[in-house]
Structure formats: structure tokens, C-alpha cells
């Protein structure tokens, strides 16, 4: 029985090794970020999604024709707008993140055209933040333009980001060692971008939808 079990395990490993394949690639795309916060007493404030960019490199190990393990390293923007009264104040924030999603990749279909879905977790780091817009001066009773760089505060800002990631897409093998992909991917952050340093809890989260295209080389 033991020999049969070892033989079975060995056969499975050889079968997986025969189908295993490495790939490396690059991706580029756009993002739409949804910024969530409890406005509490800030009832005259509003939030709006904003578009951004994403760039990355990707590596994947295909265990067999339908299962692989994928890891990306990407620069992703998670932008948003905060305004007040639609007139007196409007700040457009541009937030740059470095992210590392690690996912299981499931694929299905034919030899050249295949669908796939990715699911896993990601970790990220908030690199920088800039703002641009206008504010209101109660002294001169006029609006004035604002533009600048956000100085991070270690007591207020949470720069580490962790959460869940999933995606759906299509892949086309246009050459023996080359393939092109398009994917819609969703990042759900489980980490508030603001620490709870005040008496009133003030949790703020990003949810980011990315539309990206890429090309990969199969070894």
C-alpha cells in the first residue's frame, strides 16, 4: 500500500512538472478609486471617485494548464476628491501606492484563447500624496487655488495597506512564447488610511477597480 501511494504521488508530481511553466510580463492600465469614510458631523462634505494609473511587472508559475500562482509588483494610484457644499471647497488627492498582490490563478478555455480568474491577498505602501483644487477664505470672502504635497504624520497616517484582491480576464496566445492579457481587477483594502488618534473614531478606506492590459513571455 505504501509503495502504491508513493508511486501515485510521484506520478502526480511528474505530471505537474511536465505541465509547469514560468512566465514574466508587464502590465499597464487605469484605476477608479472609491474612498470611504464616516462623515459623522461633516454632513455638508461630499466624496467622489477619481481615475488614476497603474503600472507593473508580473510573474506567474503555471502548475498545470488550469492552475497557477501569480505575484505582481505594481505602482497604483488610489485617487479621490473631497469637497464641501460643491462650491466653497474642493480637494483632488493623488495617492501613489506600491503594491504586491499574490494570487492563485485559475484558467479555462482553449489553447490560444483562455479565460482566467485571480484571487488572493495584497500588501502595499503609501508612497506619496499630492492635492490640488480650491478653498474658501472667510476673511476675504473669495475662493483661492490650492496645490501642494501632503506631509505624512506618523500619528495620523497609516501608510501600510493590506487587503483582498480578485480579477477576471482573457488571455490570447498570439505566438509560441508570447501572450496578451486584459483584466478587470478589484482591490479591497482592510486597512484604514487614517489611524485612530482622536477621541472620535475616523476610519477611512480605499476600494480600487483596475482595468489593465499586459503582455507575457512564456519560458
SULWOUR-V758893 format. One record per residue. N is the residue number from 0. RES is the residue in one letter. SS is DSSP state (H for helix, E for strand, - for the rest). Layout:
BEGIN
N/RES/SS ; N/RES/SS
END
This chain:
BEGIN
0/X/- ; 1/X/H ; 2/X/H ; 3/X/H ; 4/X/H ; 5/X/H ; 6/X/H ; 7/X/H ; 8/X/H ; 9/X/H ; 10/X/H ; 11/X/H ; 12/X/H ; 13/X/H ; 14/X/H ; 15/X/H ; 16/X/H ; 17/X/H ; 18/X/H ; 19/X/- ; 20/X/E ; 21/X/E ; 22/X/E ; 23/X/E ; 24/X/E ; 25/X/E ; 26/X/E ; 27/X/E ; 28/X/E ; 29/X/E ; 30/X/E ; 31/X/E ; 32/X/E ; 33/X/E ; 34/X/E ; 35/X/E ; 36/X/E ; 37/X/- ; 38/X/- ; 39/X/- ; 40/X/- ; 41/X/- ; 42/X/- ; 43/X/- ; 44/X/E ; 45/X/E ; 46/X/E ; 47/X/E ; 48/X/E ; 49/X/E ; 50/X/E ; 51/X/E ; 52/X/E ; 53/X/E ; 54/X/E ; 55/X/E ; 56/X/E ; 57/X/E ; 58/X/E ; 59/X/E ; 60/X/E ; 61/X/E ; 62/X/- ; 63/X/- ; 64/X/- ; 65/X/- ; 66/X/E ; 67/X/E ; 68/X/E ; 69/X/E ; 70/X/E ; 71/X/E ; 72/X/E ; 73/X/E ; 74/X/E ; 75/X/E ; 76/X/E ; 77/X/- ; 78/X/- ; 79/X/E ; 80/X/E ; 81/X/E ; 82/X/E ; 83/X/E ; 84/X/- ; 85/X/- ; 86/X/- ; 87/X/- ; 88/X/E ; 89/X/E ; 90/X/E ; 91/X/E ; 92/X/E ; 93/X/E ; 94/X/E ; 95/X/E ; 96/X/E ; 97/X/E ; 98/X/E ; 99/X/E ; 100/X/E ; 101/X/E ; 102/X/E ; 103/X/E ; 104/X/E ; 105/X/E ; 106/X/E ; 107/X/E ; 108/X/E ; 109/X/- ; 110/X/- ; 111/X/- ; 112/X/E ; 113/X/E ; 114/X/E ; 115/X/E ; 116/X/E ; 117/X/E ; 118/X/E ; 119/X/E ; 120/X/E ; 121/X/E ; 122/X/E ; 123/X/E ; 124/X/E ; 125/X/E ; 126/X/E ; 127/X/E ; 128/X/E ; 129/X/E ; 130/X/E ; 131/X/E ; 132/X/E ; 133/X/E ; 134/X/E ; 135/X/E ; 136/X/E ; 137/X/- ; 138/X/- ; 139/X/- ; 140/X/- ; 141/X/E ; 142/X/E ; 143/X/E ; 144/X/E ; 145/X/E ; 146/X/E ; 147/X/E ; 148/X/E ; 149/X/- ; 150/X/- ; 151/X/- ; 152/X/- ; 153/X/- ; 154/X/- ; 155/X/- ; 156/X/E ; 157/X/- ; 158/X/- ; 159/X/E ; 160/X/E ; 161/X/E ; 162/X/E ; 163/X/E ; 164/X/E ; 165/X/E ; 166/X/E ; 167/X/E ; 168/X/E ; 169/X/E ; 170/X/E ; 171/X/E ; 172/X/E ; 173/X/E ; 174/X/E ; 175/X/- ; 176/X/- ; 177/X/E ; 178/X/E ; 179/X/E ; 180/X/E ; 181/X/E ; 182/X/E ; 183/X/E ; 184/X/E ; 185/X/E ; 186/X/E ; 187/X/E ; 188/X/E ; 189/X/- ; 190/X/- ; 191/X/- ; 192/X/- ; 193/X/E ; 194/X/- ; 195/X/- ; 196/X/- ; 197/X/- ; 198/X/- ; 199/X/- ; 200/X/- ; 201/X/- ; 202/X/- ; 203/X/E ; 204/X/E ; 205/X/E ; 206/X/E ; 207/X/E ; 208/X/E ; 209/X/E ; 210/X/E ; 211/X/E ; 212/X/E ; 213/X/E ; 214/X/E ; 215/X/E ; 216/X/E ; 217/X/E ; 218/X/-
END
